[in-house]
Structures are given as C-alpha cells and as structure tokens.
C-alpha cells in the first residue's frame, strides 16, 4: 500500500520542512504495525534515527500510569473514587479539605484543582516520588475538586506514588513487571541510566543566537520525581503500539493474557469532564488518562507529550483499530505531527483533524468582564485593553519560561480567542475565559491549563 511504502519518504520530507532533527513514526492497523524513522538522534554525534530508537514520550506516560491504577482497581487494591489520603496518609497540599478529600478519579481526569506544574528537583533514587510528595505540601488549588479541568502533572506523580505504596515496588519496577514485560515491550524504559542500553534520542532546543539551528538541550530529563507524569519514560514507536494493541483488544496481550479488564478499558475512554467548545488540538473531553477527540464525526482517543526538546503524539481510532504515533526530538514538531496525521489517518481512517474557526473581526466582547490579571503557579497573564483591541501579556514565574509581550487577542467567539504570532505552539492553543455568569471572568484557560483571576 502506498501509504506504508511512502511513509519514510514523507517523514524525511517533513523533518526537513519543519526543522526536526529526528523522528520515528508507527502506524497500527488491525494488529499489524508499519514504522519508519528519519533524521538523527543527536545533532552532535550524527547517530541516525531507526525504528527501534527510543524517544521520551513525555505525558503519553500518563496513560500508562492510569492503566496501572486501573489494574490495581481490577485487583480490588484501590478504589478510584476513594480519597488519595486513604492510600497516602501523609498527603498534604495547602488546602486541608483538598488534602483529605481529593480522589484518585479526580487526579486521573485532571479535575483535582491542585496547581500541577511543580517541577522541583526531588533528587534521584527510589524515594524520588515520595520526596516530591513532601515537597508539594504547600501547593495551592485553583478550584474545588471536580468543578472543572486543569492539567495537573503533580497529581499524576502522586498516582505514581500510590502505585509504589500499594504494590510495594518502585514505579519503575511496577511498570516493567505489569506492562512492559507482559506486553513484550523490549525497547521501553523509565530509568535514565538504562538509556545506555538503547539507541536513544536526546532533545534539542533552538540555538540562542542562530535562528533555525538546533542544539542539544542542557536538561536531558525533567525531575525524576515526576516520572509517573512523563519526566523519564522512553520507548520506540513500535513498542508504544504494543501498549495501544492491548487497549484495542479488550485489555489482553497477544498471548491472550489479561492485562486490564474490558470494563476498565472502556472506563478509561469514557468522558469524565467536558471541556470548553474550542480547546487545544480539538480535544472535547477528558477520560481517565486518555483525552477524547472527535474528527469527521468519529471518536478518537489520544495523548501528547513534551519534555525538554522531545515531543510525542498519539492518536487512536478504537472502532477502526487504527492508530498513529509520532516521536520527535525537537524543531517544529507540532506541525510535523499535523502533516503526518493528515498523510496517514485521512486516507486510512477517512478522518481529518478539525480546524479552529477563524477569528471574526465583528465579534463583540465585553472588555470589562475579560480584562484583568490571571495567575497560576508558573505564569502571570495580563489581559488589557489597547485601543480597540484586547491584548494578553504572559510573564513566567519560573526560570527558563519565555515571556510574551502584550499581543493582540483575535476572538473566535465572545469568550474564546487565539493568537497570531507565527509560533505554531502558541497559535494552536485557544485562550478561553471561563465562569463568567453575570460578572467578570474567573478563569483564563490557555491550552489545558487554567489561571485564576487575581486582579
């Protein structure tokens, strides 16, 4: 079939067009996997990318962590509607009510309200997640648990800690024994020291002084304590499809062994909370681990991931038993993913990704209700009137964050806007104002993260 035959050719053309150092792609269809790779794993060494090369999968790891939690629920070892404190008695965040009541389901669906982008270094070793738990004792909450959705990496780290406490294993041991080994994933790892065993990609970031030039990231891994949220797990694209295969086969591996019950497989794909009408990447709801999409009237599940200079993308059409995964190590990976999905999922699945509506110059917005300062743990977002327009300026609170000077907001509807900066990652994330009622907006959503009005 031409799609499979030309896969490497299209990938090579794509990485050149979008300045991506290296990439690996895998297509799953009815139990068969077709894969290709192109470019280099490291611009300094020139080692070529191959289909068995391992890349960091970032937050796609969250679907693995969710699967492990649902395995424990199958075994009667956890109740996902029980408070997290039942399994982690020492768990504390700033709000004592949240500390006592937030549930595993709310962490799985990013509805805990806890500020989630907490990437402090909790050190190495087998107690890295336990130390992170203690370090997060003063994390604030954006909203009461269950009220709305805001992406929470810290919550998934704590789910990793639940896995450790309940199984008596480290997260690394548990994921190897319960998923990697029974699924035959021979090119999958979570420990940085294991990268020497494989042909391993390193992330790349733009050169500070030379536009269009990629250089190695100075941070090969994010905080080890965040491994269950996606800091360290790495694998090849074909190995990722072995995990997808299990989810498409009612929770069984190719040998017929039960990994997850069919009921739990379905529950992971069931919407837990709906998102605003226009949300990043066409996601309309969140399940348990998976995010949920609808393309051309068909249901998809998936997840994306990003570490420092590595970006991963996974889309699955369960009813068609079709999936595509793309793993990359820098450059304009988002546009590459859009191209590769168009060249694979459109002809194979007869679906295409929905585009955001174009901004409407005549949209009338209530500036008084939208203008203000919105903050979360990592950013200060200032929405202000500038002549006839509204602008947003973003100031990072953490080192390494990129500021955005006052930039015009282009409105799709009265409560949703986009940017037109020319930067794909910025322009792809709609900005929505939430919980207006009859007063000012209380929340600003950028991508999947909320900031609360503070002024």
ZIQUI-V413450 format. One record per residue. N is the residue number from 1. RES is the residue in three letters. SS is DSSP state (2 for helix, 1 for strand, 0 for the rest). BURIAL is I if it has 9 or more other C-alpha atoms within 8 Angstrom, else O. Layout:
N:RES:SS:BURIAL ; N:RES:SS:BURIAL
This chain:
1:UNK:0:O ; 2:UNK:2:O ; 3:UNK:2:O ; 4:UNK:2:O ; 5:UNK:2:O ; 6:UNK:0:O ; 7:UNK:2:I ; 8:UNK:2:I ; 9:UNK:2:O ; 10:UNK:2:I ; 11:UNK:2:I ; 12:UNK:2:I ; 13:UNK:2:O ; 14:UNK:2:I ; 15:UNK:2:I ; 16:UNK:2:O ; 17:UNK:2:O ; 18:UNK:0:I ; 19:UNK:0:I ; 20:UNK:0:I ; 21:UNK:0:I ; 22:UNK:1:I ; 23:UNK:1:I ; 24:UNK:1:I ; 25:UNK:1:I ; 26:UNK:1:I ; 27:UNK:1:I ; 28:UNK:1:I ; 29:UNK:1:I ; 30:UNK:0:O ; 31:UNK:0:O ; 32:UNK:1:O ; 33:UNK:1:I ; 34:UNK:1:O ; 35:UNK:1:I ; 36:UNK:1:I ; 37:UNK:1:I ; 38:UNK:1:I ; 39:UNK:1:I ; 40:UNK:1:I ; 41:UNK:0:I ; 42:UNK:0:I ; 43:UNK:0:I ; 44:UNK:0:O ; 45:UNK:0:O ; 46:UNK:0:O ; 47:UNK:0:O ; 48:UNK:1:I ; 49:UNK:0:I ; 50:UNK:0:I ; 51:UNK:0:I ; 52:UNK:0:I ; 53:UNK:0:I ; 54:UNK:1:I ; 55:UNK:1:I ; 56:UNK:1:I ; 57:UNK:0:I ; 58:UNK:2:I ; 59:UNK:2:I ; 60:UNK:2:I ; 61:UNK:2:I ; 62:UNK:2:I ; 63:UNK:2:I ; 64:UNK:2:I ; 65:UNK:2:I ; 66:UNK:2:I ; 67:UNK:2:I ; 68:UNK:2:I ; 69:UNK:2:I ; 70:UNK:2:I ; 71:UNK:2:I ; 72:UNK:2:I ; 73:UNK:2:I ; 74:UNK:2:I ; 75:UNK:0:O ; 76:UNK:0:O ; 77:UNK:0:O ; 78:UNK:0:I ; 79:UNK:0:O ; 80:UNK:0:I ; 81:UNK:0:O ; 82:UNK:0:I ; 83:UNK:1:I ; 84:UNK:2:I ; 85:UNK:2:I ; 86:UNK:2:O ; 87:UNK:0:I ; 88:UNK:0:I ; 89:UNK:0:O ; 90:UNK:0:O ; 91:UNK:0:I ; 92:UNK:0:I ; 93:UNK:0:I ; 94:UNK:0:I ; 95:UNK:0:I ; 96:UNK:2:O ; 97:UNK:2:O ; 98:UNK:2:I ; 99:UNK:2:I ; 100:UNK:2:I ; 101:UNK:2:I ; 102:UNK:0:I ; 103:UNK:1:I ; 104:UNK:2:I ; 105:UNK:2:I ; 106:UNK:2:I ; 107:UNK:2:I ; 108:UNK:2:I ; 109:UNK:0:I ; 110:UNK:0:I ; 111:UNK:0:I ; 112:UNK:0:I ; 113:UNK:0:I ; 114:UNK:1:I ; 115:UNK:0:I ; 116:UNK:0:I ; 117:UNK:0:I ; 118:UNK:0:I ; 119:UNK:0:O ; 120:UNK:0:O ; 121:UNK:0:O ; 122:UNK:0:I ; 123:UNK:0:O ; 124:UNK:0:O ; 125:UNK:0:O ; 126:UNK:0:O ; 127:UNK:0:O ; 128:UNK:2:I ; 129:UNK:2:I ; 130:UNK:2:I ; 131:UNK:2:I ; 132:UNK:2:I ; 133:UNK:2:I ; 134:UNK:2:I ; 135:UNK:2:O ; 136:UNK:0:I ; 137:UNK:0:I ; 138:UNK:0:O ; 139:UNK:0:I ; 140:UNK:0:I ; 141:UNK:1:I ; 142:UNK:0:I ; 143:UNK:0:I ; 144:UNK:0:I ; 145:UNK:0:I ; 146:UNK:0:I ; 147:UNK:0:O ; 148:UNK:0:I ; 149:UNK:0:I ; 150:UNK:0:I ; 151:UNK:0:I ; 152:UNK:0:I ; 153:UNK:2:I ; 154:UNK:2:I ; 155:UNK:2:I ; 156:UNK:2:I ; 157:UNK:2:I ; 158:UNK:2:I ; 159:UNK:2:I ; 160:UNK:2:I ; 161:UNK:2:I ; 162:UNK:2:I ; 163:UNK:2:I ; 164:UNK:2:I ; 165:UNK:2:I ; 166:UNK:2:O ; 167:UNK:2:O ; 168:UNK:0:O ; 169:UNK:0:I ; 170:UNK:0:I ; 171:UNK:2:I ; 172:UNK:2:I ; 173:UNK:2:O ; 174:UNK:2:I ; 175:UNK:2:I ; 176:UNK:2:I ; 177:UNK:2:I ; 178:UNK:2:I ; 179:UNK:2:I ; 180:UNK:2:I ; 181:UNK:0:I ; 182:UNK:0:I ; 183:UNK:0:I ; 184:UNK:0:O ; 185:UNK:0:I ; 186:UNK:0:O ; 187:UNK:0:I ; 188:UNK:1:I ; 189:UNK:1:I ; 190:UNK:0:I ; 191:UNK:0:I ; 192:UNK:2:O ; 193:UNK:2:O ; 194:UNK:2:I ; 195:UNK:2:I ; 196:UNK:2:O ; 197:UNK:2:O ; 198:UNK:0:I ; 199:UNK:0:I ; 200:UNK:1:I ; 201:UNK:0:I ; 202:UNK:0:I ; 203:UNK:0:I ; 204:UNK:1:I ; 205:UNK:1:I ; 206:UNK:1:I ; 207:UNK:0:I ; 208:UNK:0:O ; 209:UNK:0:O ; 210:UNK:0:O ; 211:UNK:0:O ; 212:UNK:0:O ; 213:UNK:0:O ; 214:UNK:1:I ; 215:UNK:1:I ; 216:UNK:1:I ; 217:UNK:0:I ; 218:UNK:0:O ; 219:UNK:0:O ; 220:UNK:0:O ; 221:UNK:0:I ; 222:UNK:0:I ; 223:UNK:0:I ; 224:UNK:2:I ; 225:UNK:2:I ; 226:UNK:2:I ; 227:UNK:2:I ; 228:UNK:2:I ; 229:UNK:2:I ; 230:UNK:0:I ; 231:UNK:0:I ; 232:UNK:0:I ; 233:UNK:0:I ; 234:UNK:1:I ; 235:UNK:1:I ; 236:UNK:0:I ; 237:UNK:2:I ; 238:UNK:2:I ; 239:UNK:2:I ; 240:UNK:2:I ; 241:UNK:2:I ; 242:UNK:2:I ; 243:UNK:2:I ; 244:UNK:2:I ; 245:UNK:2:I ; 246:UNK:2:I ; 247:UNK:2:I ; 248:UNK:2:I ; 249:UNK:0:O ; 250:UNK:0:I ; 251:UNK:0:I ; 252:UNK:1:I ; 253:UNK:0:I ; 254:UNK:0:O ; 255:UNK:0:O ; 256:UNK:0:O ; 257:UNK:0:O ; 258:UNK:1:O ; 259:UNK:0:I ; 260:UNK:0:I ; 261:UNK:0:I ; 262:UNK:2:O ; 263:UNK:2:O ; 264:UNK:2:I ; 265:UNK:2:I ; 266:UNK:2:O ; 267:UNK:2:I ; 268:UNK:2:I ; 269:UNK:0:I ; 270:UNK:0:I ; 271:UNK:0:I ; 272:UNK:0:I ; 273:UNK:1:I ; 274:UNK:1:O ; 275:UNK:0:I ; 276:UNK:0:O ; 277:UNK:0:O ; 278:UNK:0:I ; 279:UNK:0:I ; 280:UNK:2:I ; 281:UNK:2:O ; 282:UNK:2:I ; 283:UNK:1:I ; 284:UNK:1:I ; 285:UNK:1:I ; 286:UNK:1:I ; 287:UNK:0:I ; 288:UNK:0:I ; 289:UNK:0:I ; 290:UNK:0:I ; 291:UNK:1:I ; 292:UNK:1:I ; 293:UNK:1:I ; 294:UNK:1:I ; 295:UNK:1:I ; 296:UNK:0:I ; 297:UNK:0:O ; 298:UNK:1:O ; 299:UNK:1:I ; 300:UNK:1:I ; 301:UNK:1:I ; 302:UNK:1:I ; 303:UNK:1:I ; 304:UNK:1:I ; 305:UNK:1:I ; 306:UNK:1:I ; 307:UNK:0:I ; 308:UNK:0:I ; 309:UNK:0:I ; 310:UNK:0:I ; 311:UNK:1:I ; 312:UNK:1:I ; 313:UNK:1:I ; 314:UNK:1:I ; 315:UNK:1:I ; 316:UNK:1:I ; 317:UNK:1:I ; 318:UNK:2:I ; 319:UNK:2:O ; 320:UNK:2:O ; 321:UNK:0:I ; 322:UNK:1:I ; 323:UNK:1:I ; 324:UNK:1:I ; 325:UNK:1:I ; 326:UNK:1:I ; 327:UNK:1:I ; 328:UNK:1:I ; 329:UNK:0:I ; 330:UNK:0:I ; 331:UNK:0:I ; 332:UNK:0:I ; 333:UNK:2:I ; 334:UNK:2:O ; 335:UNK:2:I ; 336:UNK:2:I ; 337:UNK:2:I ; 338:UNK:2:O ; 339:UNK:2:I ; 340:UNK:2:I ; 341:UNK:2:I ; 342:UNK:2:I ; 343:UNK:2:I ; 344:UNK:2:I ; 345:UNK:2:I ; 346:UNK:2:I ; 347:UNK:2:I ; 348:UNK:2:O ; 349:UNK:2:I ; 350:UNK:0:O ; 351:UNK:0:I ; 352:UNK:0:I ; 353:UNK:0:O ; 354:UNK:0:O ; 355:UNK:0:O ; 356:UNK:0:O ; 357:UNK:0:O ; 358:UNK:0:O ; 359:UNK:0:I ; 360:UNK:0:I ; 361:UNK:0:O ; 362:UNK:0:O ; 363:UNK:0:I ; 364:UNK:0:O ; 365:UNK:0:O ; 366:UNK:0:O ; 367:UNK:2:O ; 368:UNK:2:O ; 369:UNK:2:I ; 370:UNK:2:I ; 371:UNK:0:I ; 372:UNK:1:I ; 373:UNK:1:I ; 374:UNK:1:I ; 375:UNK:1:I ; 376:UNK:0:I ; 377:UNK:0:I ; 378:UNK:0:I ; 379:UNK:1:I ; 380:UNK:1:I ; 381:UNK:1:I ; 382:UNK:1:I ; 383:UNK:1:I ; 384:UNK:1:I ; 385:UNK:1:I ; 386:UNK:1:O ; 387:UNK:0:O ; 388:UNK:0:O ; 389:UNK:1:O ; 390:UNK:1:I ; 391:UNK:1:I ; 392:UNK:1:I ; 393:UNK:1:I ; 394:UNK:1:I ; 395:UNK:1:I ; 396:UNK:1:I ; 397:UNK:0:I ; 398:UNK:0:O ; 399:UNK:0:O ; 400:UNK:0:O ; 401:UNK:0:O ; 402:UNK:0:O ; 403:UNK:0:O ; 404:UNK:1:O ; 405:UNK:1:O ; 406:UNK:1:O ; 407:UNK:1:I ; 408:UNK:1:I ; 409:UNK:0:I ; 410:UNK:1:I ; 411:UNK:1:I ; 412:UNK:1:I ; 413:UNK:1:I ; 414:UNK:0:I ; 415:UNK:0:I ; 416:UNK:1:I ; 417:UNK:1:I ; 418:UNK:1:I ; 419:UNK:0:I ; 420:UNK:0:O ; 421:UNK:0:O ; 422:UNK:0:O ; 423:UNK:0:O ; 424:UNK:2:I ; 425:UNK:2:O ; 426:UNK:2:O ; 427:UNK:2:I ; 428:UNK:0:I ; 429:UNK:0:I ; 430:UNK:0:I ; 431:UNK:1:I ; 432:UNK:1:I ; 433:UNK:1:I ; 434:UNK:1:I ; 435:UNK:0:O ; 436:UNK:0:I ; 437:UNK:0:O ; 438:UNK:0:O ; 439:UNK:0:O ; 440:UNK:0:I ; 441:UNK:0:I ; 442:UNK:0:I ; 443:UNK:1:I ; 444:UNK:1:I ; 445:UNK:1:I ; 446:UNK:1:I ; 447:UNK:0:I ; 448:UNK:0:I ; 449:UNK:1:I ; 450:UNK:1:I ; 451:UNK:1:I ; 452:UNK:1:I ; 453:UNK:1:I ; 454:UNK:0:O ; 455:UNK:0:O
